[in-house]
Amino acid sequence: MNSVPDRYRFNGLYAIGTIFMILNIIVFLANCICMTLRAVHWPKEFRKSFVTPGESIFIPASVLSFATILITASQYGCRQGKTGPWFLRTMIIFYWIYLVVAVCFSAGIYLMYWSRETFSLKSMTPQWIFPAYPLLLVGPYAGFIANPAIGTQDAMARDIIIGGVMAQGVGFMLSVMAYASYLYRLMTQRLPPEAARPSMFISVGPSGFTVTALINMGQWLPQVIGPDFMGPGNGEFAGRVSQILANWAGIWLWGLALWFFITSVGAHYPVLIGNRFDIAPSFFALVFPNSALCTATFAVAQALDNNHVIAIAGCVMTILLVAVWILVVAFIIRGFVRSKLLLPPPVADSDDSD
């Protein structure tokens, strides 16, 4: 909500965003408690979730949840007059910690798959991109804290942006290579099963988050580099060229995110008509990757001199995303009440099997 341009904000939006930031922390802690209870009561099932491909591929969600908490805290806490300088320093420290964790976590998950599992293109879904997702939030995080860091220590903001570009590039390139397998799978095996079809929206996230990262980091770079950046006397020129390149690259990738979003929506038409939705781990992909498209749309509008048409489109997307989020929460509650979440599959009674 903090990405909405000032022109389209209303009184109370900041308060609503703050409430959801706190709610995000509460839900994160609640999930930690639930997973802990699951580990205590069903330790074998909990350990199995780390090696079962259908579950272990969602382990990066824990890192992503922590990243969203840090990003929203930076958005709402680093504003002028909201907190003291100590909060910005804390967020910068967490930024470097998160960057290291994201790199290690992403590499570790992929190494675990490569050493233990054999996958076929027939079973390929965009979920294969998920281990790269922690890297895809480093750039947006850098873009949000680089602005408050300007004026405090320009070299610090510059290093934050350089680290963000590096990590974002790794995450996006890993996603691009997975995109190739994903498109080949669709061409040879048709659409994924209906239960796994919401995971198609995961393909929206890599380009969407990269758009936000590049444009946000690019607009601050000219203000934090020295006169001799990338060569004697090249600082000002390098800063302006970098900002322009970041904007054009963001617009280019925004189109890619829109294309994947359109194809993912179209793939759900038969499911919606048949009303065959049921709660599944892939269900969560209906919200989080699409939030990247919303923030990317606002970033593109800003890059194009605050284009009103694109900004309004971003507002419409945000409203629809909130509606989908409410629907997903309702399905989660229903799945929890019906014991379809967190619990292991029921074991057949031995007496019934006789």
LUMVO-205429 format. One line per 5 residues: for each residue x, y, z of N, C-alpha, C, CB. Coordinates in pm, whole numbers, plus 50000, padded with zeros to 5 digits. Glycine has a CB too. Example, Ala and Ser with C-alpha at 12.3 -4.5 7.8 and 13.67 -1.06 7.14 Angstrom:
! residues 2
51319 49431 50780 51230 49550 50780 51320 49670 50780 51131 49553 50905  51285 49775 50708 51367 49894 50714 51290 50003 50787 51408 49940 50572
//
This chain:
! residues 354
50081 49880 50000 50000 50000 50000 50086 50126 50000 49907 50000 50120  50207 50114 50052 50295 50230 50057 50352 50263 49920 50407 50206 50156  50333 50173 49821 50381 50199 49686 50284 50282 49603 50410 50069 49615  50162 50302 49654 50062 50380 49581 50109 50525 49572 49923 50372 49651  50107 50586 49451 50151 50725 49438 50072 50819 49527 50139 50770 49293
50136 50928 49570 50072 51022 49662 49942 51079 49607 50167 51136 49694  49936 51095 49475 49817 51156 49416 49693 51070 49436 49839 51180 49267  49710 50938 49449 49597 50847 49460 49580 50790 49601 49614 50734 49361  49648 50849 49695 49635 50805 49833 49519 50879 49899 49766 50828 49910  49465 50821 50005 49357 50883 50079 49392 50880 50227 49222 50811 50051
49324 50965 50302 49350 50970 50446 49318 50835 50510 49266 51083 50512  49411 50786 50584 49392 50657 50649 49464 50543 50581 49248 50626 50657  49516 50565 50456 49584 50457 50387 49712 50417 50459 49616 50498 50244  49782 50516 50512 49904 50486 50588 49870 50401 50711 49976 50616 50631  49760 50437 50778 49719 50361 50897 49681 50218 50859 49601 50430 50968
49610 50202 50746 49572 50068 50700 49696 49985 50669 49480 50076 50576  49792 50049 50601 49916 49978 50570 49991 49938 50696 50004 50064 50483  49992 50026 50796 50059 49993 50921 49992 49876 50991 50061 50116 51014  49859 49874 50987 49785 49762 51048 49821 49631 50980 49632 49787 51039  49826 49632 50846 49860 49510 50774 50005 49471 50797 49833 49528 50624
50093 49569 50818 50231 49536 50850 50237 49461 50983 50317 49664 50856  50163 49510 51082 50159 49442 51212 50091 49306 51198 50085 49528 51316  49984 49300 51117 49915 49173 51094 50009 49073 51027 49789 49194 51008  50092 49121 50938 50189 49034 50873 50283 48970 50974 50269 49112 50769  50327 49049 51071 50415 48996 51175 50340 48893 51260 50469 49110 51264
50215 48923 51293 50135 48831 51375 50114 48699 51302 49999 48895 51411  50079 48707 51173 50056 48585 51094 50185 48505 51082 50002 48621 50954  50298 48575 51065 50427 48506 51056 50456 48429 51185 50540 48606 51028  50433 48494 51298 50456 48426 51426 50358 48311 51446 50444 48526 51542  50232 48332 51402 50132 48225 51413 50172 48104 51330 49993 48276 51370
50224 48129 51210 50270 48019 51126 50387 47945 51191 50311 48071 50989  50477 48023 51252 50590 47960 51321 50541 47869 51435 50685 48067 51376  50441 47917 51508 50385 47837 51618 50319 47711 51564 50283 47919 51699  50240 47726 51456 50171 47610 51398 50270 47507 51345 50077 47655 51284  50375 47554 51278 50474 47460 51227 50551 47393 51340 50570 47531 51133
50573 47467 51448 50638 47406 51564 50550 47297 51624 50670 47513 51669  50420 47324 51637 50328 47223 51689 50324 47101 51597 50187 47281 51704  50329 47125 51468 50330 47013 51375 50457 46930 51393 50320 47063 51230  50570 46997 51415 50696 46924 51434 50694 46844 51563 50813 47021 51436  50628 46897 51665 50622 46827 51794 50530 46705 51786 50574 46922 51905
50414 46721 51728 50314 46614 51725 50339 46511 51614 50175 46673 51709  50393 46555 51501 50420 46464 51389 50562 46487 51340 50318 46485 51274  50662 46451 51419 50802 46480 51382 50843 46415 51250 50895 46434 51493  50794 46294 51223 50833 46228 51098 50779 46303 50977 50783 46083 51096  50654 46347 50987 50596 46423 50877 50668 46556 50857 50447 46446 50901
50709 46617 50968 50779 46745 50960 50914 46727 50892 50798 46807 51100  50987 46624 50930 51117 46599 50867 51100 46562 50721 51192 46488 50941  50993 46489 50690 50969 46448 50553 50941 46569 50463 50852 46350 50547  50885 46675 50520 50852 46792 50440 50976 46860 50384 50772 46891 50522  51094 46834 50443 51217 46895 50394 51276 46820 50276 51318 46902 50506
51230 46697 50253 51286 46618 50144 51182 46581 50040 51350 46493 50199  51054 46607 50069 50949 46580 49971 50940 46697 49875 50813 46556 50041  50958 46675 49745 50961 46788 49650 50837 46876 49657 50978 46736 49509  50719 46815 49673 50597 46893 49674 50588 46990 49789 50480 46803 49678  50658 46963 49901 50655 47051 50017 50783 47132 50032 50632 46970 50143
50897 47068 50010 51025 47136 50035 51046 47255 49943 51139 47040 50019  50981 47252 49826 51000 47364 49734 50938 47493 49787 50941 47331 49598  50850 47480 49890 50789 47599 49950 50865 47647 50074 50645 47568 49987  50974 47580 50109 51053 47623 50225 51103 47768 50210 51172 47530 50245  51142 47811 50089 51185 47951 50075 51079 48053 50116 51225 47978 49933
50952 48009 50128 50848 48102 50170 50877 48159 50308 50712 48033 50170  50947 48081 50393 50981 48131 50526 51077 48249 50516 51043 48020 50611  51173 48242 50422 51266 48353 50402 51194 48472 50340 51383 48309 50314  51102 48443 50246 51026 48550 50184 50940 48623 50285 50939 48495 50071  50880 48549 50377 50796 48612 50480 50878 48708 50564 50730 48505 50569
50999 48666 50600 51086 48754 50678 51126 48876 50597 51210 48679 50726  51148 48856 50466 51186 48968 50380 51074 49070 50369 51224 48918 50240  50948 49023 50356 50837 49118 50347 50822 49198 50476 50706 49044 50316  50850 49134 50590 50845 49207 50717 50951 49318 50719 50865 49110 50836  51072 49285 50675 51179 49385 50673 51149 49498 50575 51312 49318 50637
51094 49462 50457 51065 49564 50356 50955 49659 50404 51022 49499 50223  50846 49603 50458 50738 49689 50506 50782 49772 50625 50616 49606 50543  50865 49714 50711 50918 49791 50824 51003 49907 50775 51001 49700 50917  51080 49883 50667 51161 49991 50610 51073 50099 50547 51258 49935 50505  50966 50056 50479 50877 50152 50415 50809 50243 50516 50773 50080 50333
50761 50184 50625 50682 50261 50721 50766 50317 50836 50571 50175 50777  50879 50254 50866 50958 50298 50979 51067 50397 50945 51017 50183 51045  51116 50395 50819 51226 50482 50781 51180 50617 50729 51311 50415 50677  51051 50643 50734 51002 50774 50693 51048 50882 50790 50849 50773 50683  51063 51002 50738 51111 51114 50818 51018 51138 50936 51123 51240 50733
51074 51140 51055 50997 51170 51175 50925 51053 51236 50898 51274 51143  50928 50935 51172 50859 50819 51227 50944 50746 51330 50820 50724 51114  51072 50733 51304 51165 50668 51396 51295 50745 51396 51189 50518 51357  51385 50705 51485 51515 50770 51492 51615 50708 51396 51568 50764 51632  51738 50763 51389 51842 50710 51300 51876 50565 51330 51968 50794 51310
51854 50523 51454 51885 50385 51492 51807 50284 51409 51857 50364 51639  51684 50319 51370 51601 50224 51297 51656 50201 51158 51456 50274 51289  51701 50309 51092 51760 50295 50959 51887 50211 50966 51791 50434 50900  51971 50236 51066 52093 50155 51081 52059 50009 51102 52178 50207 51198  51953 49983 51179 51911 49845 51203 51865 49779 51074 51799 49840 51307
51786 49852 50993 51737 49796 50867 51852 49771 50769 51634 49891 50804  51954 49855 50773 52069 49835 50685 52146 49710 50727 52162 49958 50687  52162 49690 50857 52229 49569 50906 52149 49445 50864 52245 49574 51059  52018 49450 50882 51933 49337 50843 51940 49315 50692 51788 49361 50887  51959 49424 50615 51968 49409 50470 52086 49321 50432 51981 49548 50403
52203 49349 50489 52321 49270 50454 52307 49127 50506 52447 49335 50511  52244 49111 50622 52221 48975 50674 52128 48899 50580 52161 48979 50818  52021 48967 50537 51925 48901 50449 51989 48866 50315 51803 48989 50428  52073 48954 50261 52138 48925 50133 52220 48796 50142 52229 49043 50091  52297 48782 50249 52378 48660 50267 52288 48538 50283 52471 48674 50390
52183 48551 50365 52091 48439 50387 52022 48399 50257 51987 48475 50494  51980 48498 50178 51911 48469 50052 52001 48392 49955 51862 48599 49986  52127 48435 49944 52221 48367 49854 52244 48223 49901 52355 48444 49847  52271 48207 50030 52300 48073 50084 52176 47984 50078 52350 48083 50228  52062 48039 50110 51940 47960 50113 51903 47914 49973 51825 48041 50174
51909 48005 49876 51875 47970 49739 51969 47862 49685 51880 48094 49650  52099 47881 49705 52195 47782 49657 52177 47649 49729 52338 47833 49676  52148 47654 49860 52132 47532 49938 52014 47449 49894 52119 47565 50083  51900 47515 49869 51779 47442 49825 51803 47376 49690 51658 47538 49817  51862 47447 49597 51888 47389 49465 51989 47274 49475 51939 47496 49369
52091 47291 49558 52188 47183 49575 52123 47059 49634 52303 47229 49665  52029 47077 49727 51958 46964 49786 51880 46889 49679 51864 47011 49897  51814 46963 49589 51739 46899 49481 51832 46826 49385 51657 47002 49405  51940 46892 49347 52030 46833 49249 52098 46707 49302 52134 46933 49207  52114 46696 49434 52184 46581 49492 52090 46468 49533 52264 46625 49611
51958 46499 49551 51866 46399 49604 51755 46360 49508 51807 46449 49731  51718 46448 49415 51599 46426 49333 51634 46427 49184 51493 46532 49363  51547 46363 49109 51556 46367 48963 51420 46413 48910 51596 46227 48904  51419 46526 48846 51295 46583 48797 51285 46565 48646 51285 46733 48835  51164 46555 48598 51140 46547 48454 51065 46671 48409 51060 46419 48418
51081 46707 48283 51011 46824 48231 50859 46806 48237 51054 46852 48088  50812 46682 48238 50669 46657 48245 50609 46710 48374 50641 46508 48233  50687 46709 48481 50637 46756 48610 50675 46900 48640 50689 46667 48720  50734 46970 48544 50785 47104 48568 50670 47203 48584 50877 47148 48454  50680 47286 48688 50589 47399 48710 50675 47519 48750 50481 47366 48821
50616 47640 48750 50695 47756 48796 50742 47746 48940 50613 47881 48780  50695 47646 49014 50744 47628 49150 50894 47602 49152 50671 47513 49218  50950 47555 49043 51095 47536 49036 51169 47668 49051 51133 47468 48904  51102 47778 49022 51164 47910 49038 51168 47951 49185 51087 48016 48956  51085 47889 49268 51065 47938 49404 51193 47949 49487 50970 47849 49474
51288 47855 49478 51412 47873 49555 51490 48000 49520 51501 47755 49535  51466 48057 49401 51534 48182 49364 51461 48304 49416 51547 48191 49213  51340 48287 49467 51260 48402 49510 51325 48484 49622 51126 48353 49555  51393 48423 49721 51458 48508 49823 51553 48611 49763 51534 48422 49921  51621 48575 49653 51711 48670 49588 51634 48782 49519 51799 48597 49486
51513 48753 49475 51435 48852 49401 51380 48963 49489 51321 48783 49331  51389 48949 49620 51344 49055 49710 51459 49140 49764 51267 48996 49825  51582 49104 49730 51697 49184 49775 51694 49321 49708 51830 49112 49744  51668 49324 49576 51664 49450 49504 51556 49545 49552 51645 49424 49358  51429 49499 49565 51327 49589 49622 51363 49639 49761 51193 49518 49628
51421 49552 49843 51464 49593 49977 51568 49704 49966 51522 49472 50056  51665 49686 49876 51769 49788 49857 51709 49919 49809 51875 49740 49758  51612 49912 49718 51550 50033 49666 51476 50112 49770 51458 49999 49555  51420 50043 49870 51343 50111 49973 51430 50176 50079 51247 50015 50037  51546 50115 50112 51628 50173 50219 51739 50263 50165 51689 50062 50302
51762 50259 50032 51867 50346 49977 51828 50492 49988 51895 50311 49830  51700 50523 49970 51656 50663 49977 51678 50723 50116 51508 50673 49940  51631 50656 50225 51659 50714 50357 51808 50721 50389 51589 50634 50464  51887 50629 50330 52030 50628 50357 52104 50743 50290 52090 50497 50313  52041 50802 50186 52103 50915 50118 52111 51034 50214 52023 50954 49989
52224 51094 50221 52243 51205 50313 52303 51161 50444 52112 51275 50338  52276 51036 50482 52340 50982 50602 52483 50941 50569 52260 50862 50657  52496 50865 50465 52628 50825 50417 52610 50775 50274 52693 50715 50510  52649 50856 50178 52625 50823 50038 52693 50693 49997 52672 50935 49950  52813 50668 50048 52884 50545 50013 52807 50423 50060 53026 50545 50075
52740 50435 50174 52660 50324 50225 52543 50295 50133 52611 50355 50366  52473 50401 50089 52361 50383 49996 52409 50325 49864 52288 50516 49973  52526 50370 49818 52581 50317 49692 52609 50168 49703 52710 50392 49654  52670 50126 49814 52700 49984 49833 52572 49901 49843 52786 49964 49958  52469 49957 49906 52341 49888 49915 52284 49863 49776 52240 49969 50000
52291 49963 49689 52238 49950 49553 52319 49850 49473 52237 50085 49483  52451 49855 49485 52536 49760 49411 52505 49617 49455 52687 49792 49434  52491 49595 49586 52456 49462 49635 52319 49418 49586 52459 49459 49787  52225 49512 49581 52092 49479 49534 52091 49442 49387 51999 49595 49557  52167 49514 49304 52174 49482 49161 52236 49344 49141 52256 49589 49084
52340 49313 49216 52406 49183 49203 52310 49069 49237 52530 49176 49292  52247 49077 49355 52159 48968 49398 52036 48958 49308 52115 48989 49543  51982 49073 49267 51864 49071 49180 51898 49008 49046 51809 49214 49158  52017 49035 48997 52058 48975 48870 52069 48824 48879 52190 49033 48826  52124 48774 48989 52135 48629 49007 51995 48566 49013 52215 48596 49136
51907 48624 49094 51773 48570 49107 51697 48571 48976 51696 48646 49211  51707 48680 48901 51633 48689 48776 51689 48595 48671 51633 48832 48724  51821 48582 48662 51879 48493 48563 51847 48347 48593 52030 48514 48556  51845 48309 48720 51801 48174 48756 51656 48152 48712 51815 48150 48908  51574 48254 48729 51434 48244 48688 51422 48234 48537 51356 48365 48739
51503 48310 48464 51498 48306 48317 51531 48166 48267 51595 48409 48256  51631 48103 48327 51666 47967 48285 51554 47869 48317 51795 47921 48352  51486 47890 48428 51370 47805 48461 51253 47835 48368 51328 47824 48608  51240 47962 48325 51134 47999 48229 51142 47911 48103 51146 48148 48191  51265 47887 48056 51282 47809 47933 51223 47669 47950 51430 47800 47895
51253 47605 48063 51198 47472 48089 51047 47476 48105 51262 47411 48215  50999 47582 48168 50855 47597 48191 50780 47609 48058 50826 47721 48279  50828 47693 47968 50762 47709 47838 50771 47581 47755 50823 47826 47762  50885 47513 47763 50898 47387 47690 50800 47284 47744 51042 47333 47700  50782 47281 47875 50688 47187 47936 50545 47217 47890 50697 47193 48089
50508 47346 47883 50374 47382 47838 50353 47343 47691 50351 47531 47858  50456 47357 47610 50444 47324 47469 50431 47174 47446 50563 47378 47394  50489 47094 47533 50491 46949 47512 50392 46871 47599 50629 46897 47536  50351 46930 47715 50267 46857 47809 50136 46927 47841 50342 46835 47936  50108 47039 47777 49987 47117 47801 49992 47182 47940 49862 47028 47787
49878 47233 47986 49872 47306 48113 49891 47210 48232 49738 47381 48126  49938 47264 48347 49951 47181 48467 49815 47133 48516 50023 47259 48579  49812 47033 48605 49685 46990 48664 49616 47106 48735 49708 46874 48762  49485 47096 48750 49408 47207 48806 49454 47244 48946 49260 47171 48807  49491 47144 49028 49534 47172 49165 49663 47252 49168 49552 47043 49242
49748 47233 49065 49877 47303 49060 49874 47426 48971 49984 47210 49012  49762 47453 48908 49756 47563 48811 49777 47701 48873 49624 47559 48741  49733 47728 48997 49765 47861 49053 49913 47891 49061 49707 47873 49191  49997 47787 49062 50142 47812 49066 50193 47879 48940 50216 47681 49088  50111 47883 48835 50153 47953 48713 50179 48100 48740 50047 47938 48604
50113 48158 48841 50134 48299 48873 50272 48324 48931 50028 48347 48970  50341 48218 48975 50477 48236 49025 50566 48295 48916 50535 48103 49076  50533 48266 48790 50613 48318 48679 50603 48470 48665 50570 48253 48549  50502 48531 48729 50486 48677 48722 50588 48746 48813 50343 48718 48763  50622 48682 48923 50703 48747 49026 50843 48789 48986 50713 48657 49138
50924 48701 48923 51063 48739 48895 51077 48869 48817 51130 48630 48819  51004 48882 48707 51014 49006 48631 50949 49122 48704 50951 48989 48494  50838 49096 48776 50771 49203 48850 50858 49262 48958 50643 49152 48911  50918 49177 49041 51006 49227 49147 51131 49294 49089 51047 49112 49240  51180 49243 48976 51299 49303 48916 51269 49442 48861 51353 49212 48805
51148 49462 48808 51108 49595 48761 51115 49695 48876 50966 49593 48702  51051 49660 48988 51052 49750 49105 51193 49776 49153 50969 49690 49218  51274 49671 49157 51411 49685 49207 51493 49777 49118 51478 49549 49217  51491 49753 48987 51575 49831 48896 51535 49978 48894 51567 49773 48755  51406 50005 48884 51361 50144 48874 51387 50218 49005 51212 50151 48838
51356 50156 49119 51378 50223 49247 51526 50247 49275 51318 50141 49360  51609 50146 49249 51752 50164 49272 51811 50261 49172 51826 50029 49264  51762 50257 49046 51816 50346 48945 51791 50493 48973 51759 50312 48813  51678 50525 49035 51648 50667 49058 51734 50727 49169 51501 50685 49093  51786 50640 49260 51870 50693 49368 52018 50690 49334 51847 50614 49495
52058 50609 49235 52201 50593 49206 52271 50723 49171 52219 50495 49094  52214 50813 49088 52286 50937 49057 52316 51023 49178 52208 51018 48959  52241 51004 49287 52260 51089 49404 52365 51035 49501 52129 51104 49476  52411 50911 49480 52499 50851 49581 52637 50818 49527 52436 50727 49636  52659 50831 49396 52790 50795 49342 52879 50919 49337 52777 50733 49202
53008 50895 49346 53105 51003 49344 53137 51047 49202 53232 50960 49413  53214 51155 49189 53248 51210 49056 53335 51116 48973 53320 51343 49071  53406 51023 49037 53495 50932 48964 53442 50790 48960 53634 50933 49028  53311 50774 48976 53251 50640 48973 53267 50581 48833 53100 50646 49013  53322 50459 48824 53347 50389 48698 53441 50467 48606 53216 50363 48626
53538 50534 48665 53639 50605 48585 53648 50751 48621 53608 50591 48437  53765 50812 48604 53783 50954 48639 53688 51044 48562 53927 50996 48611  53610 51120 48637 53519 51215 48578 53392 51156 48519 53590 51290 48473  53370 51026 48538 53254 50960 48477 53133 50951 48569 53293 50822 48433  53144 50999 48691 53039 50978 48790 52902 51028 48748 53077 51044 48917
52894 51155 48708 52764 51211 48672 52705 51142 48550 52776 51361 48646  52790 51119 48449 52743 51053 48326 52698 50910 48355 52854 51053 48219  52777 50836 48435 52743 50698 48469 52612 50691 48546 52855 50633 48550  52590 50787 48635 52466 50788 48712 52344 50809 48626 52472 50894 48818  52352 50904 48534 52237 50933 48448 52209 50818 48351 52261 51063 48370
52317 50763 48293 52299 50651 48201 52240 50531 48274 52432 50613 48134  52290 50506 48394 52239 50392 48473 52091 50409 48503 52317 50378 48604  52049 50530 48536 51908 50554 48566 51821 50531 48442 51887 50697 48619  51866 50580 48328 51789 50562 48204 51781 50414 48166 51852 50643 48089  51894 50344 48176 51895 50202 48145 51804 50124 48239 52037 50146 48152
51806 50161 48367 51721 50093 48464 51573 50113 48431 51750 50145 48606  51537 50234 48390 51398 50261 48354 51354 50181 48231 51378 50410 48329  51438 50181 48128 51401 50107 48007 51396 49956 48032 51499 50139 47894  51492 49906 48108 51491 49763 48141 51368 49729 48224 51619 49724 48219  51328 49820 48313 51209 49797 48392 51083 49791 48307 51194 49904 48497
51072 49882 48210 50956 49882 48120 50954 49754 48037 50959 50006 48027  51069 49711 47992 51080 49589 47912 51032 49468 47994 51227 49567 47866  51081 49455 48116 51043 49341 48200 50900 49352 48250 51138 49329 48319  50848 49473 48261 50707 49491 48298 50616 49426 48196 50673 49641 48311  50650 49440 48069 50574 49373 47964 50578 49222 47978 50626 49413 47827
50693 49168 48017 50705 49024 48038 50616 48978 48154 50851 48985 48065  50616 49057 48262 50530 49023 48376 50383 49025 48337 50555 49120 48492  50343 49125 48259 50205 49132 48213 50169 49012 48126 50181 49263 48136  50261 48970 48040 50234 48856 47952 50212 48728 48033 50349 48836 47852  50298 48703 48130 50282 48584 48213 50153 48593 48296 50404 48566 48305
50118 48713 48339 49994 48730 48416 49872 48698 48328 49984 48874 48471  49871 48748 48205 49758 48724 48116 49742 48576 48085 49775 48804 47985  49853 48507 48056 49845 48364 48026 49804 48284 48149 49979 48314 47973  49847 48326 48267 49809 48254 48389 49661 48271 48419 49891 48302 48507  49609 48393 48398 49465 48416 48417 49385 48334 48318 49431 48567 48402
49428 48333 48192 49356 48256 48091 49354 48108 48120 49418 48280 47956  49460 48056 48180 49466 47914 48212 49366 47875 48320 49605 47875 48255  49319 47972 48399 49225 47943 48507 49079 47953 48464 49249 48036 48622  49055 47990 48341 48916 48004 48296 48838 47872 48309 48913 48051 48150  48888 47757 48264 48812 47632 48281 48788 47597 48427 48883 47517 48213
48886 47630 48514 48872 47598 48656 48763 47683 48719 49005 47618 48730  48760 47811 48681 48658 47901 48736 48518 47861 48689 48688 48045 48697  48507 47826 48561 48377 47787 48507 48325 47660 48576 48386 47766 48355  48416 47565 48601 48375 47440 48664 48369 47446 48815 48466 47332 48624  48414 47560 48874 48412 47577 49020 48482 47460 49089 48267 47590 49072
48606 47432 49044 48678 47315 49094 48798 47355 49180 48725 47230 48977  48793 47471 49242 48901 47514 49329 48899 47440 49462 48893 47665 49352  49013 47399 49509 49026 47343 49642 49162 47386 49697 49012 47187 49641  49172 47399 49829 49292 47451 49889 49411 47360 49862 49272 47469 50039  49523 47418 49826 49646 47346 49798 49761 47442 49821 49649 47288 49652
49885 47390 49842 49998 47481 49863 50014 47583 49751 50126 47402 49877  49982 47544 49627 49997 47637 49515 49896 47752 49520 49982 47563 49385  49793 47740 49605 49689 47842 49615 49745 47978 49657 49583 47798 49714  49854 47975 49734 49911 48099 49786 49976 48182 49675 50014 48067 49893  50002 48120 49559 50063 48193 49448 49966 48290 49382 50115 48096 49346
49840 48287 49420 49743 48379 49362 49765 48522 49409 49602 48335 49396  49837 48541 49518 49850 48675 49576 49993 48728 49566 49806 48674 49722  50088 48659 49628 50221 48717 49646 50290 48755 49515 50308 48621 49722  50297 48666 49412 50364 48708 49288 50293 48823 49219 50374 48591 49192  50159 48827 49231 50084 48934 49165 50103 49069 49235 49937 48899 49161
50141 49066 49363 50174 49192 49430 50295 49256 49365 50199 49170 49580  50384 49172 49310 50500 49225 49238 50458 49301 49114 50596 49112 49200  50353 49252 49047 50304 49321 48928 50244 49457 48965 50200 49235 48856  50177 49464 49079 50120 49593 49124 50230 49695 49152 50035 49574 49249  50331 49656 49231 50439 49749 49262 50519 49784 49136 50532 49689 49368
50533 49687 49045 50604 49716 48920 50528 49818 48836 50625 49587 48840  50396 49808 48835 50315 49904 48758 50332 50044 48813 50167 49863 48761  50332 50058 48945 50353 50191 49004 50493 50242 48975 50330 50186 49156  50593 50151 48974 50730 50193 48944 50743 50241 48800 50828 50078 48971  50677 50171 48707 50681 50213 48566 50612 50347 48548 50615 50106 48476
50500 50366 48617 50431 50495 48609 50521 50608 48658 50301 50492 48691  50598 50582 48763 50690 50682 48815 50803 50708 48716 50749 50638 48950  50855 50603 48653 50964 50619 48557 50920 50699 48436 51016 50483 48513  50792 50690 48399 50739 50762 48283 50674 50894 48326 50638 50675 48208  50742 50969 48409 50697 51102 48453 50559 51096 48518 50693 51198 48335
50542 50996 48608 50415 50981 48682 50295 50969 48588 50395 51100 48778  50306 50876 48495 50198 50852 48398 50069 50815 48471 50238 50741 48298  49963 50896 48450 49840 50878 48527 49764 50751 48486 49750 50999 48510  49765 50719 48357 49692 50601 48310 49750 50474 48372 49696 50592 48155  49882 50463 48369 49947 50344 48426 49929 50341 48577 50097 50342 48390
49936 50458 48643 49916 50463 48788 49775 50420 48826 49943 50605 48841  49675 50464 48749 49536 50423 48776 49522 50272 48755 49437 50500 48685  49587 50218 48650 49584 50074 48629 49643 50000 48747 49659 50037 48501  49750 50056 48805 49809 49995 48924 49714 49998 49043 49936 50065 48960  49637 50108 49056 49539 50115 49165 49429 50010 49148 49476 50256 49171
49384 49991 49024 49281 49890 48997 49335 49751 49028 49234 49898 48849  49459 49725 48987 49521 49595 49017 49529 49572 49167 49661 49587 48956  49564 49677 49241 49577 49664 49386 49443 49631 49450 49633 49793 49446  49336 49697 49405 49203 49669 49460 49163 49525 49432 49098 49764 49401  49186 49478 49309 49153 49340 49274 49239 49242 49355 49173 49316 49124
49364 49279 49378 49453 49190 49454 49405 49178 49598 49597 49243 49451  49358 49286 49656 49304 49281 49792 49182 49187 49797 49264 49422 49841  49098 49193 49694 48981 49105 49688 49023 48958 49679 48892 49141 49568  49125 48931 49598 49175 48794 49586 49236 48749 49718 49279 48782 49473  49306 48839 49785 49366 48807 49915 49258 48766 50016 49447 48927 49968
49147 48839 50018 49036 48805 50108 48982 48667 50074 48924 48910 50099  48970 48637 49944 48921 48506 49901 49016 48395 49944 48901 48503 49749  49146 48418 49928 49244 48317 49967 49240 48293 50117 49385 48361 49924  49229 48401 50196 49221 48385 50342 49099 48302 50379 49214 48523 50411  48986 48326 50310 48865 48248 50338 48888 48100 50307 48747 48302 50255
48956 48070 50196 48984 47931 50162 49081 47869 50263 49042 47921 50020  49177 47948 50312 49271 47897 50411 49198 47860 50539 49382 48001 50441  49109 47948 50583 49032 47920 50706 48946 47795 50687 48943 48041 50744  48883 47785 50571 48800 47667 50544 48885 47540 50540 48723 47683 50411  49004 47549 50479 49092 47434 50475 49143 47394 50611 49208 47461 50384
49167 47494 50697 49213 47463 50833 49102 47397 50913 49261 47591 50904  48979 47450 50900 48866 47392 50973 48840 47249 50927 48740 47479 50954  48857 47222 50799 48832 47089 50744 48954 46998 50753 48789 47100 50601  49057 47041 50827 49178 46961 50851 49251 46927 50722 49142 46833 50925  49253 47022 50627 49326 47002 50503 49460 47075 50503 49242 47048 50387
49488 47148 50610 49614 47220 50622 49684 47181 50751 49591 47371 50618  49819 47177 50746 49907 47153 50860 49903 47010 50910 49870 47245 50971  49795 46936 50886 49784 46800 50935 49833 46701 50830 49639 46769 50975  49895 46587 50873 49934 46485 50776 49813 46414 50721 50030 46384 50839  49825 46348 50607 49711 46277 50551 49664 46169 50646 49746 46216 50416
49531 46142 50654 49479 46043 50746 49531 45904 50715 49328 46043 50743  49556 45830 50819 49604 45694 50807 49485 45599 50819 49712 45663 50913  49475 45504 50728 49362 45411 50731 49365 45325 50854 49363 45323 50607  49251 45302 50912 49239 45217 51030 49265 45072 50991 49100 45231 51096  49346 45006 51072 49381 44868 51039 49262 44777 51043 49486 44816 51133
49162 44808 51130 49046 44724 51139 48961 44733 51013 48964 44761 51260  48958 44852 50952 48878 44871 50832 48939 44802 50712 48862 45017 50803  49066 44779 50719 49135 44721 50604 49124 44569 50600 49281 44760 50604  49077 44512 50710 49065 44366 50713 48954 44319 50623 49040 44317 50856
//
